[in-house]
Amino acid sequence: MNWTRRDLSKWLAVGGAMGAMGLGSLRPALAAKLEDASILAAASTGGGYDTLARTAQTILQDREIIGNVEVANVPGAGGTVGLAQFVNAARRDQLLTAGLGMVGAVAINKSPVTLADVTPVARLQGEYQPLVVAAASPLKTLDDLLAMYRENPGSVSWGGFGLGSPDHFVSALVIKASGNDVSKMNYIVVGAGSEMLPLVLTNRVTVATGGYGEFADLIKTGALRALGISSPQRLPGVDIPTFREQGVATDLVNWRGFMGAPGLAGADLAALDEAMGEMARSDQWNEVCRTRGWENLYMNAAEFGTFLTAEQARIGALLQELGLAT
């Protein structure tokens, strides 16, 4: 059934009795769900998942898409602590932040629950990642970097966030897609942001990666040189060649979105699906994406489910090649 805002307002008029019945009653089955919802951000405050959760909270409430939205943080083990809590609670009014990093964290932490245990609701945003070197680096192009790796893999240190993170995946995919041996990669866990930048700026790591927004200002000023970026096509206003246009046939986006409770379906899923779509199409959401350096990568529940199946297969195979999963 395709629900309109007029349909929803009719259900809301049924009255407070529906809300008083609690979270399990889910308005025949929409009204109570869109009056109240909660988001479990599977990270500490200030991180990517938390920022997504609180941004969505603001827009959903400001635009009266959902009357009241609460956010709770459950950090730990790359999001898998929050994932386990979310699955065990099985609340149909609750959304869970999830992303590419959680795909790796599930495997690395041998989580007893996986993203297969929850229901895709919406992919919302993401960031493409450049490979960057210091301005003083002798490496001028992606070809220079890959030639150095072919000659002596151990001489190239690839800096990024934790093992099995999107940073790790970007570096590994570039090596693999260029026909080199990924098992010889010298990946250095250097953290992100303030931890990573001093190391790459002073050439203490050969090359580093992270979200474009982390490096944009330094690339523009010339302190860092971008050798390529993981987007499938050039980003508007960003003068960085993609890996693909340089003959390295790979791309990757550090995507994030929302998952729903195990078994969420029918009108329950449709309500959240519609709400996320309305938010993602709003001017307010697009402005937030622009100012934060996010790409609006919205997919509805069905599209997201198809994407996630393929993404988990691709990343699962890569994790095995990296020796991080069996």
C-alpha positions as CSV (number, residue, x, y, z in Angstrom):
1,M,0.0,0.0,0.0
2,N,1.3,3.5,-0.9
3,W,0.6,5.8,2.1
4,T,0.3,9.5,1.7
5,R,0.6,12.2,4.4
6,R,-3.2,12.6,4.3
7,D,-3.6,8.9,5.0
8,L,-1.2,9.2,7.9
9,S,-3.0,12.2,9.3
10,K,-6.3,10.2,9.3
11,W,-4.6,7.5,11.4
12,L,-3.2,10.1,13.8
13,A,-6.7,11.4,14.3
14,V,-7.6,8.0,15.7
15,G,-6.4,9.5,19.0
16,G,-4.1,9.0,21.9
17,A,-5.4,5.5,22.5
18,M,-3.2,4.1,19.8
19,G,0.0,5.7,21.3
20,A,-1.0,4.6,24.8
21,M,-1.0,1.0,23.5
22,G,2.8,1.3,23.3
23,L,5.4,0.5,20.8
24,G,4.1,-2.9,19.8
25,S,0.8,-1.6,18.4
26,L,2.3,0.3,15.4
27,R,-0.9,2.1,14.2
28,P,-2.9,0.0,12.1
29,A,0.1,-0.1,11.5
30,L,1.5,3.4,10.7
31,A,0.2,6.1,13.0
32,A,2.0,5.3,16.3
33,K,5.2,4.5,14.4
34,L,5.4,8.0,12.9
35,E,4.4,9.7,16.1
36,D,7.5,8.4,17.9
37,A,10.7,6.6,17.0
38,S,14.2,6.2,18.3
39,I,17.6,5.9,16.7
40,L,20.4,3.8,18.2
41,A,23.7,5.3,17.2
42,A,26.2,2.5,17.4
43,A,29.1,4.8,18.3
44,S,30.2,7.5,20.7
45,T,29.0,11.0,20.4
46,G,30.6,13.0,17.6
47,G,31.4,10.0,15.3
48,G,29.9,9.4,11.9
49,Y,27.0,7.3,13.1
50,D,26.2,9.7,15.9
51,T,26.3,12.7,13.4
52,L,23.9,10.9,11.1
53,A,21.5,9.9,13.9
54,R,21.3,13.5,15.3
55,T,21.0,15.1,11.8
56,A,18.1,12.8,11.0
57,Q,16.6,13.4,14.4
58,T,16.6,17.2,13.7
59,I,15.2,17.0,10.2
60,L,12.5,14.4,10.9
61,Q,11.2,16.5,13.8
62,D,11.6,19.9,12.1
63,R,9.7,18.7,9.1
64,E,7.1,16.9,11.3
65,I,7.8,13.6,9.4
66,I,8.0,11.9,12.8
67,G,6.7,13.8,15.9
68,N,9.4,12.8,18.4
69,V,12.7,11.1,17.7
70,E,15.1,10.1,20.5
71,V,18.8,9.1,20.0
72,A,20.8,6.8,22.2
73,N,24.5,6.0,21.8
74,V,25.8,2.4,22.3
75,P,29.5,2.4,21.3
76,G,31.9,-0.5,21.1
77,A,33.6,-3.0,18.8
78,G,33.0,-1.0,15.6
79,G,29.3,-0.8,16.1
80,T,28.7,-4.5,16.9
81,V,27.9,-3.9,20.5
82,G,25.1,-1.6,19.4
83,L,24.0,-4.1,16.7
84,A,23.7,-6.9,19.3
85,Q,21.7,-4.7,21.6
86,F,19.4,-3.6,18.7
87,V,18.8,-7.2,17.6
88,N,18.0,-8.3,21.2
89,A,15.6,-5.5,21.8
90,A,13.7,-6.0,18.5
91,R,11.8,-2.8,18.8
92,R,9.8,-2.0,15.7
93,D,9.9,1.7,16.4
94,Q,13.7,1.8,16.5
95,L,16.3,2.4,13.8
96,L,20.0,1.5,13.9
97,T,22.8,3.4,12.3
98,A,24.9,1.1,10.1
99,G,27.6,1.5,7.5
100,L,30.5,0.0,5.5
101,G,32.6,0.0,8.7
102,M,30.2,-2.3,10.4
103,V,30.5,-4.8,7.6
104,G,34.1,-5.2,8.5
105,A,33.6,-5.0,12.3
106,V,31.2,-7.9,12.2
107,A,33.8,-10.2,10.7
108,I,36.8,-8.9,12.7
109,N,35.0,-9.1,16.0
110,K,33.4,-12.4,15.2
111,S,30.0,-10.9,16.1
112,P,27.3,-13.4,16.9
113,V,24.8,-11.1,15.1
114,T,25.3,-9.6,11.7
115,L,23.6,-7.2,9.3
116,A,21.7,-10.2,8.0
117,D,19.8,-10.2,11.3
118,V,18.3,-6.7,10.7
119,T,16.2,-5.1,8.0
120,P,17.6,-2.6,5.5
121,V,15.5,0.6,5.7
122,A,17.5,3.3,3.8
123,R,21.0,4.1,2.6
124,L,21.3,7.8,3.2
125,Q,24.8,9.3,2.7
126,G,28.4,8.5,2.1
127,E,31.9,9.8,1.5
128,Y,34.3,9.0,-1.2
129,Q,38.0,8.7,-0.3
130,P,41.1,10.0,-1.9
131,L,44.6,8.6,-1.6
132,V,46.8,11.5,-0.4
133,V,50.5,12.1,-0.1
134,A,52.5,15.1,1.3
135,A,53.3,17.9,-1.0
136,A,57.0,17.0,-0.6
137,S,56.4,13.4,-1.6
138,P,58.2,12.2,-4.7
139,L,55.0,10.4,-5.7
140,K,53.2,12.6,-8.2
141,T,50.6,10.2,-9.6
142,L,48.8,7.0,-8.8
143,D,51.0,5.2,-11.3
144,D,54.1,6.4,-9.3
145,L,52.6,4.9,-6.2
146,L,51.7,1.6,-7.8
147,A,55.2,1.4,-9.5
148,M,56.8,1.8,-6.1
149,Y,54.6,-0.9,-4.6
150,R,55.4,-3.3,-7.5
151,E,59.1,-2.8,-6.9
152,N,59.0,-3.1,-3.1
153,P,55.6,-3.6,-1.4
154,G,57.1,-3.2,2.0
155,S,58.5,0.2,1.2
156,V,54.9,1.7,0.9
157,S,53.1,2.3,4.1
158,W,49.4,2.8,3.7
159,G,48.0,4.8,6.6
160,G,44.4,4.8,7.8
161,F,41.9,3.9,10.5
162,G,41.6,0.4,12.0
163,L,41.9,-3.0,10.3
164,G,38.8,-3.8,8.3
165,S,37.8,-0.1,8.1
166,P,36.8,1.7,4.9
167,D,40.3,3.2,4.8
168,H,41.8,-0.4,4.8
169,F,39.3,-1.4,2.1
170,V,40.2,1.5,-0.2
171,S,43.9,0.8,-0.1
172,A,43.5,-2.9,-0.5
173,L,41.1,-2.5,-3.5
174,V,43.5,-0.2,-5.3
175,I,46.3,-2.7,-4.8
176,K,44.1,-5.6,-5.9
177,A,42.6,-3.8,-8.9
178,S,46.0,-2.8,-10.2
179,G,47.1,-6.5,-10.4
180,N,49.4,-6.3,-7.3
181,D,49.5,-8.8,-4.4
182,V,47.3,-7.4,-1.6
183,S,48.8,-9.9,0.9
184,K,52.0,-7.9,0.9
185,M,50.4,-4.6,1.8
186,N,52.0,-2.7,4.7
187,Y,48.9,-1.2,6.2
188,I,49.6,1.0,9.2
189,V,46.8,1.8,11.7
190,V,47.3,5.5,12.4
191,G,43.8,6.6,13.4
192,A,42.0,9.4,11.7
193,G,41.9,13.2,11.6
194,S,44.4,14.8,14.1
195,E,46.2,11.5,14.5
196,M,46.7,10.8,10.8
197,L,47.4,14.2,9.4
198,P,50.8,14.9,11.0
199,L,52.1,11.5,9.8
200,V,51.1,12.0,6.2
201,L,52.1,15.6,6.1
202,T,55.6,14.7,7.3
203,N,56.0,11.7,5.0
204,R,56.1,9.3,8.0
205,V,53.5,7.3,6.1
206,T,53.8,7.0,2.4
207,V,50.1,7.5,1.6
208,A,46.9,7.8,3.6
209,T,43.2,7.9,3.0
210,G,40.0,9.0,4.7
211,G,36.8,10.9,3.8
212,Y,37.4,13.7,1.2
213,G,36.1,16.2,3.7
214,E,39.0,15.4,6.1
215,F,41.6,16.5,3.5
216,A,39.7,19.0,1.3
217,D,41.2,22.1,2.7
218,L,44.8,20.7,2.7
219,I,44.4,19.5,-0.8
220,K,43.1,22.9,-1.9
221,T,46.1,24.7,-0.3
222,G,48.6,22.3,-1.8
223,A,49.8,20.8,1.5
224,L,48.5,17.4,0.4
225,R,48.4,16.0,-3.1
226,A,45.5,13.7,-4.0
227,L,46.6,10.8,-6.3
228,G,43.1,9.6,-7.0
229,I,39.6,9.2,-5.5
230,S,37.3,6.2,-5.0
231,S,34.2,7.7,-6.7
232,P,32.9,6.0,-9.9
233,Q,32.9,9.4,-11.6
234,R,34.6,12.7,-10.9
235,L,32.8,14.6,-8.1
236,P,31.4,18.0,-9.1
237,G,33.8,20.8,-8.2
238,V,36.5,18.3,-7.1
239,D,39.6,18.3,-9.4
240,I,40.8,14.8,-8.5
241,P,40.9,12.0,-11.0
242,T,39.1,8.8,-10.1
243,F,41.0,5.5,-9.8
244,R,39.0,4.2,-12.8
245,E,40.0,6.9,-15.2
246,Q,43.6,6.1,-14.3
247,G,43.1,2.4,-15.3
248,V,42.5,1.0,-11.8
249,A,39.0,-0.4,-12.0
250,T,37.6,-0.1,-8.5
251,D,35.5,2.3,-6.5
252,L,34.2,2.4,-2.9
253,V,32.0,4.7,-0.9
254,N,32.0,4.8,2.9
255,W,28.2,4.6,3.1
256,R,25.9,5.0,6.1
257,G,22.2,4.4,6.6
258,F,19.5,3.0,8.8
259,M,18.5,-0.6,9.6
260,G,15.2,-1.7,11.1
261,A,14.3,-4.5,13.6
262,P,14.7,-8.2,12.7
263,G,11.7,-9.3,10.5
264,L,10.4,-5.7,10.0
265,A,8.0,-5.9,7.0
266,G,4.7,-4.8,5.6
267,A,3.2,-1.6,6.8
268,D,5.7,-1.3,9.6
269,L,8.6,-1.2,7.1
270,A,6.6,0.9,4.7
271,A,6.2,3.7,7.3
272,L,9.9,4.0,8.0
273,D,10.7,3.6,4.3
274,E,8.4,6.5,3.4
275,A,9.7,8.7,6.3
276,M,13.3,8.2,5.2
277,G,12.5,9.0,1.6
278,E,10.7,12.2,2.5
279,M,13.7,13.3,4.6
280,A,16.3,12.4,1.9
281,R,14.4,14.4,-0.7
282,S,14.1,17.5,1.4
283,D,16.0,20.7,0.8
284,Q,17.1,20.6,4.4
285,W,18.8,17.2,4.0
286,N,20.5,18.2,0.8
287,E,21.8,21.4,2.4
288,V,23.2,19.3,5.3
289,C,24.9,17.0,2.8
290,R,26.4,20.0,1.0
291,T,27.8,21.7,4.1
292,R,29.1,18.4,5.7
293,G,30.7,17.2,2.5
294,W,28.4,14.2,2.3
295,E,27.1,12.7,-0.9
296,N,23.3,12.2,-0.8
297,L,23.2,8.4,-1.7
298,Y,19.6,7.7,-0.8
299,M,18.3,4.3,-1.6
300,N,14.9,3.1,-0.4
301,A,14.5,-0.2,1.5
302,A,14.3,-2.5,-1.5
303,E,17.2,-0.9,-3.3
304,F,19.3,-0.8,-0.1
305,G,18.6,-4.5,0.5
306,T,19.9,-5.4,-3.0
307,F,23.0,-3.1,-2.6
308,L,23.8,-4.5,0.9
309,T,23.7,-8.1,-0.3
310,A,26.3,-7.4,-3.1
311,E,28.4,-5.2,-0.8
312,Q,28.6,-7.8,1.9
313,A,29.7,-10.4,-0.6
314,R,32.4,-8.1,-2.1
315,I,33.7,-7.0,1.3
316,G,33.5,-10.5,2.7
317,A,35.8,-11.8,0.0
318,L,38.2,-8.9,0.5
319,L,38.4,-9.6,4.2
320,Q,39.3,-13.1,3.5
321,E,42.1,-12.0,1.2
322,L,43.4,-9.7,3.9
323,G,43.3,-12.6,6.4
324,L,40.7,-10.9,8.6
325,A,37.9,-13.4,8.1
326,T,37.6,-17.1,7.4
